[in-house]
Amino acid sequence: MDHKDKSEQGEITQVLIEFLEVAINSIVFLKGIYPPGAFERHRYMNVAVQRARHPQLHEYIHFAVSSLRPFLQKGLVERVVVIFYNKDHVPAEKFVFKLSFNQSSNLGESTGLGFALRSFLVKLSVAEPVTRALPVDCRWEITAYFHSLPCVENDSKEAQMWVPTDTKHWQHPPIITPIKSMNSELMNLQLYLEHPQPTE
């Protein structure tokens, strides 16, 4: 990959990081874990979205997503998941961003990426009917799943911030509800919900 391709790949990664940060803010707002006053109305890609006003909440989302940069650039990230837990730390609901980059694609195809990502934000803003009510005293976190374990010794300090998760898994395959998907020369992205089977 020459210098120009690396620069364009960096731009695409930056757009994806900004999108994920806005989308995760929107999801947390949608689920109503915090009072509406904890968020402020903001415009991103000409869409009205919500952004965390509380400094610690804003910093957590921003830092978690920004620290994925080296892994996204290397194509190591398979999924970014916002997990909502019940009091026993068992997942109650997951918002899954499943992504894959086409490393051999022509990076010049990135012109429509912003428009395609914008459509995800529009879909998220009306996704409440397909979500479920969260249990009282629920918690949440951002989890990233990698194709292979990143090499911490040679990577930046961001790499050292990601630790293995202790998330409990459901015993049966989840119920999956698609929200939006995109297939392009550059990348494929799916956003879907996962819920446990009623028997769990």
URRAMO-V878965 format. One record per residue. N is the residue number from 0. RES is the residue in one small letter. PHI is phi in whole degrees, 0 to 359 (NA if undefined). NEAR is the number of other ideal C-beta (glycine too) atoms within 12 Angstrom. Layout:
<<N & RES & PHI & NEAR> <N & RES & PHI & NEAR>>
This chain:
<<0 & m & NA & 16> <1 & d & 279 & 9> <2 & h & 300 & 9> <3 & k & 297 & 13> <4 & d & 297 & 19> <5 & k & 297 & 15> <6 & s & 295 & 16> <7 & e & 293 & 24> <8 & q & 297 & 32> <9 & g & 296 & 22> <10 & e & 294 & 22> <11 & i & 295 & 39> <12 & t & 298 & 33> <13 & q & 298 & 23> <14 & v & 299 & 31> <15 & l & 295 & 38> <16 & i & 296 & 33> <17 & e & 299 & 31> <18 & f & 299 & 39> <19 & l & 299 & 40> <20 & e & 298 & 39> <21 & v & 295 & 38> <22 & a & 297 & 44> <23 & i & 293 & 44> <24 & n & 304 & 40> <25 & s & 297 & 37> <26 & i & 295 & 43> <27 & v & 296 & 38> <28 & f & 296 & 36> <29 & l & 303 & 34> <30 & k & 281 & 33> <31 & g & 68 & 19> <32 & i & 292 & 29> <33 & y & 248 & 25> <34 & p & 298 & 13> <35 & p & 305 & 16> <36 & g & 293 & 12> <37 & a & 283 & 21> <38 & f & 235 & 28> <39 & e & 231 & 18> <40 & r & 288 & 18> <41 & h & 211 & 22> <42 & r & 248 & 14> <43 & y & 219 & 27> <44 & m & 53 & 23> <45 & n & 63 & 14> <46 & v & 238 & 25> <47 & a & 285 & 20> <48 & v & 228 & 32> <49 & q & 251 & 34> <50 & r & 230 & 26> <51 & a & 298 & 31> <52 & r & 267 & 21> <53 & h & 294 & 21> <54 & p & 303 & 12> <55 & q & 290 & 13> <56 & l & 294 & 27> <57 & h & 300 & 26> <58 & e & 294 & 16> <59 & y & 300 & 24> <60 & i & 296 & 38> <61 & h & 299 & 25> <62 & f & 292 & 22> <63 & a & 299 & 30> <64 & v & 287 & 35> <65 & s & 298 & 28> <66 & s & 288 & 30> <67 & l & 279 & 42> <68 & r & 312 & 34> <69 & p & 297 & 29> <70 & f & 282 & 35> <71 & l & 295 & 38> <72 & q & 296 & 29> <73 & k & 271 & 25> <74 & g & 74 & 28> <75 & l & 273 & 28> <76 & v & 277 & 35> <77 & e & 264 & 25> <78 & r & 215 & 30> <79 & v & 242 & 38> <80 & v & 233 & 36> <81 & v & 259 & 42> <82 & i & 251 & 39> <83 & f & 253 & 36> <84 & y & 251 & 28> <85 & n & 275 & 23> <86 & k & 294 & 13> <87 & d & 269 & 14> <88 & h & 64 & 20> <89 & v & 258 & 22> <90 & p & 301 & 35> <91 & a & 259 & 34> <92 & e & 199 & 37> <93 & k & 229 & 40> <94 & f & 258 & 44> <95 & v & 248 & 34> <96 & f & 255 & 43> <97 & k & 259 & 29> <98 & l & 224 & 39> <99 & s & 212 & 24> <100 & f & 261 & 29> <101 & n & 266 & 20> <102 & q & 296 & 19> <103 & s & 263 & 13> <104 & s & 285 & 23> <105 & n & 281 & 17> <106 & l & 295 & 28> <107 & g & 293 & 16> <108 & e & 283 & 18> <109 & s & 283 & 29> <110 & t & 299 & 17> <111 & g & 272 & 19> <112 & l & 297 & 32> <113 & g & 301 & 26> <114 & f & 297 & 19> <115 & a & 295 & 30> <116 & l & 292 & 37> <117 & r & 303 & 27> <118 & s & 296 & 26> <119 & f & 294 & 38> <120 & l & 294 & 37> <121 & v & 296 & 24> <122 & k & 296 & 31> <123 & l & 299 & 38> <124 & s & 294 & 26> <125 & v & 242 & 17> <126 & a & 271 & 27> <127 & e & 305 & 20> <128 & p & 299 & 13> <129 & v & 267 & 22> <130 & t & 270 & 25> <131 & r & 244 & 25> <132 & a & 294 & 16> <133 & l & 273 & 28> <134 & p & 291 & 21> <135 & v & 296 & 10> <136 & d & 61 & 14> <137 & c & 280 & 25> <138 & r & 232 & 24> <139 & w & 210 & 34> <140 & e & 203 & 27> <141 & i & 258 & 38> <142 & t & 235 & 32> <143 & a & 245 & 38> <144 & y & 249 & 26> <145 & f & 249 & 27> <146 & h & 296 & 18> <147 & s & 214 & 12> <148 & l & 292 & 17> <149 & p & 290 & 30> <150 & c & 275 & 15> <151 & v & 290 & 18> <152 & e & 300 & 10> <153 & n & 265 & 10> <154 & d & 262 & 22> <155 & s & 289 & 20> <156 & k & 296 & 14> <157 & e & 300 & 22> <158 & a & 298 & 24> <159 & q & 283 & 15> <160 & m & 282 & 22> <161 & w & 272 & 31> <162 & v & 239 & 16> <163 & p & 301 & 12> <164 & t & 272 & 20> <165 & d & 250 & 13> <166 & t & 298 & 25> <167 & k & 284 & 16> <168 & h & 255 & 18> <169 & w & 287 & 23> <170 & q & 280 & 12> <171 & h & 239 & 13> <172 & p & 303 & 13> <173 & p & 285 & 23> <174 & i & 276 & 20> <175 & i & 252 & 22> <176 & t & 240 & 22> <177 & p & 292 & 20> <178 & i & 249 & 34> <179 & k & 198 & 31> <180 & s & 218 & 22> <181 & m & 215 & 29> <182 & n & 236 & 17> <183 & s & 220 & 26> <184 & e & 300 & 21> <185 & l & 277 & 33> <186 & m & 201 & 33> <187 & n & 244 & 22> <188 & l & 221 & 37> <189 & q & 235 & 27> <190 & l & 238 & 39> <191 & y & 212 & 29> <192 & l & 260 & 36> <193 & e & 238 & 36> <194 & h & 232 & 27> <195 & p & 289 & 27> <196 & q & 298 & 13> <197 & p & 303 & 10> <198 & t & 283 & 9> <199 & e & 267 & 19>>
